[in-house]
Amino acid sequence: MPRPDQTSEKREQLVPIVARAFAELGYRRTTTAELARRCEVRENILYRLWPDKKAMFVAAIEYVYQVSTQLWQKLLQSDEPGASSAERLLDYEAKHHGELGLHRLIFAGLSETDDPVIHDALQAMYGRFHRFIARQIADHRDDTSAAGRKDAEVTAWAIVGLGTVAAIGRELGLIKATGRKRLVADVGKFLLEGKAR
């Protein structure tokens, strides 16, 4: 009787470690030998799970999306009277944005967008984040018109940009924790309530 394939389970077990390594070292400085060392497996095990380092990096990009949205979905399942989903997400991100450090992996990927596979993975990830945020904004505003949906889409990109600025401020030491909290909370609230022209 053949042994059951445990490839997916092993990938799920190792991808958080792989993502942390890419977040710390970037794409180019991370070697498969270093990934294997951190995962406490031989390199050939990694190559059984992913065809190459690029596939490992793409899996790590997907992991960033999964871990973020799982956190957000869990948050949205809790009942907080008087606060919309969008308001709860902004409040959470104002307090916790960047704590996991996975934004560094995304920054590393942005320097590799000449590679079509990495480009497409990042484009898909950002698109999914955008759609998720836009849905929360549209629900918050309770505007189902075409103009309302379009405005929510534009606002969602502004909020994605706000998160990027906060992450840059964190990485470069330009914005202290209290400033980042105010930036995300106050500007985020303004964007959430405002209307694009």
C-alpha positions, 0 to 999 in steps of 0.5 A: 500500500503506497504511503499517503502524500504529505507534501501539502502538509509539509509545505504548510509546516515550512512556509512560515519559516521560509517566509521569515527567512525571506523577510529577514534576508531578502530574495537574493541573499536567501539561499536554499541552504539557509532555508534548509538550515532554518527549516531543519531539513536537507535541501533536497527536501525543500526541492521535493516541496517546491521546484526552485527558490523562486517557487519558495518565494512565491509560496511565501508571498501567498503566505503573507496574504493568507496570514493577514486575511486569516487574522482579519477574518478572525477579527471580523467574526468578533462582535464589536457593537457600533463599529463596522468591519472597516473600522475594526480593521483600521483600529487593529492595523493602527495598533499592530501594522508591521508587527510580524515583519512580513512587509519586508518580504513584499518589499524584497519582492518589489525589487524582483518585479522584472521576473514575470512569476514574482511580478504576477504573484505580487500583482495577484496578492495586492489585487486580493488585498485591494478587493478585500479592503474595498469590500469592507469600505463599501459595506461601511459606506453602505453605498451599492451604486456604481459610483460608490463601488468605484469610490470604495475601490479608489479609497482601498488603494489609498489605504493600501498605500497608507499601510506601505508608508507606515511600513516604510516609516517603521523600517527606516525609523522615520515614524515612531510607533505612536506616530504610525498608530496615529497615521493609520488610525487618523488618516485611515478614518479620514479616507474611510469617511471621505469621498474621492472627487 
